[in-house]
């Protein structure tokens, strides 16, 4: 939650720097409280509500009723955002091809080799 607030949204960068000092400082001042109403609707709905109480006394509230699942195209696009920098675009495409036929593979050796950074 803290890294999302610091970054200004849910981004891949949220998980790249788990030791970010600003996120750690904010996390230390935060607490998570389950909302019984939201919890009762899970798993059909997977919403969230966030309240921020800044030092000036205001209350900032944001929420979302549910989070739709990503489409296959969105998952592939997000994979390329993260993986192309490590494996190159051609390497990422090769990894995706191997993953898509993993249920028919005799071994995971080819995938394991493909996952070794260049």
Secondary structure, 3 states (H helix, E strand, C coil): CHHHHHHCCCCHHHHCCCCCHHHHHHHHCCCCCCCHHHHHCCCCCCCEEEEECCCCCCCEEEEECCCCCCCHHHHHHHHHHHHHHHHHHHHHHHHHHHHHCHHHCCCCHHHHHHCCCC
